[in-house]
Amino acid sequence: MRPKLDEELIYKAALPYFARYGYKKTTLEDIANALDMSNTNLYSYFRSKRDLYQCCVDYAVDQWQEYVRQKTSPIEEPKEKLVMAWRSAIGYIIGNDEMMALLKNDPTIFPMFPNVDPIEEYNDWSVQYVKQILDEGIEKGVFRSSINVDIAATMLFGWYKYLIVSAVEMEELDPALIEETISTLGVILFDGLLLVPEEDV
């Protein structure tokens, strides 16, 4: 009897097909052939093509978030950590053709205004991660203690989604425009739009 494969190997074999051809045009036969197994064997791991696809999407998003965690966790300064969360998330997409193609082929994975969120668990984690950074900033006296952290984290996650969706929708990626967008968001967030803050007038 053939030993069972590590499911991560199946995800890594399947993702290039889903990314290149999309869900509808990818067949289980494509993936089974890439793994040198039969369709029947593949069904012993997953109930259906839809099940395999969702597992692959979850795996891909988890890898994305793990990259952001690795880039931000060593940073102790809250402002720098928040900016790095944006930079690393968008940088991962820009540098990962497979993930970019997956999101282009299926915009429902990461919609700007979802009715149903297929990766709700991961997006909830992202909001909580931003909230954690804000809490750290308040505790260290960097951020205002008067802000509603739940609302602020949700708003900042909205900016983050805007960055990702904008990058995915570009016909050709413009790194300079993305950098300018990140910088502008940082200025608005940390310095505000008023030339002289009202509290100083």
Residue pairs with C-beta under 8 A, 6 or more apart in sequence:
2 37
2 41
4 44
4 45
5 35
5 37
5 45
7 45
7 55
8 59
9 35
10 31
10 35
10 42
10 45
10 52
11 55
11 56
11 59
11 60
13 31
13 34
13 35
14 26
14 31
14 34
14 52
14 53
14 56
15 56
15 59
15 60
15 98
15 102
16 98
17 26
17 30
17 31
17 34
18 26
18 53
18 56
18 57
18 102
18 105
19 97
19 98
19 99
19 101
19 102
19 105
20 101
21 30
21 105
22 105
22 106
23 49
23 50
23 53
23 105
23 106
26 49
26 53
27 49
28 39
28 42
28 43
28 49
28 52
29 39
31 42
31 52
32 38
32 39
32 41
32 42
35 42
42 52
45 52
46 52
46 55
54 118
57 102
57 106
57 109
57 118
57 119
58 119
58 122
60 98
60 99
60 102
61 109
61 119
61 122
62 122
64 89
64 92
64 93
64 96
64 99
65 122
65 125
65 126
67 88
67 92
68 85
68 88
68 89
68 92
68 129
69 129
71 84
71 85
71 87
71 88
72 81
72 84
72 85
72 88
72 133
75 81
75 84
77 142
78 133
78 134
78 136
78 137
78 140
78 142
78 143
79 137
79 142
79 190
81 133
81 136
82 130
82 133
82 134
82 137
82 156
83 182
83 186
85 129
85 130
85 133
85 160
86 159
86 160
86 163
86 182
86 185
87 182
89 160
89 163
89 164
90 163
90 164
90 167
90 178
90 182
92 99
93 99
93 100
93 103
93 164
93 167
93 168
94 100
94 167
94 173
94 175
94 178
100 167
100 168
102 109
103 109
103 110
103 164
103 168
104 168
107 168
108 114
108 116
108 118
109 118
109 119
110 119
110 161
110 164
110 165
110 168
111 117
111 165
112 161
112 162
112 165
117 123
123 157
126 157
126 160
127 153
127 154
127 157
128 153
130 153
130 156
130 157
130 160
131 149
131 150
131 152
131 153
134 143
134 147
134 149
134 152
134 153
134 156
135 149
137 143
138 144
138 145
138 147
138 149
156 189
159 185
159 189
163 178
163 181
163 182
163 185
166 178
166 181
167 173
167 178
